[in-house]
Amino acid sequence: MPIYEYQCQECGHQMEALQKLSDEPLKDCPACQQPQLQKQISAAGFRLKGSGWYETDFKSGKKKNLAGDSAQASGSD
């Protein structure tokens, strides 16, 4: 679930909210109770790039290419 940033147009209160993509934008400011929250445009906190980011980035040594190793092992039988 993405984290959205909001700012109240009435009092200037800023906040973040963890919401589903399908959720309606928040409207009521928790600080002043006015329906003046506006969703802000912000950059993502992380980027997934490259091919097989989990398999190649978080494993080390001989475990780097488990999918390739299993394919080679089954092909040599």
Summary of the structure (lengths in Angstrom):
residues: 77
radius of gyration: 22.2
end to end distance: 43.6
largest distance: 70.3
contacts: 146
relative contact order: 0.17
helix: 26%
strand: 18%
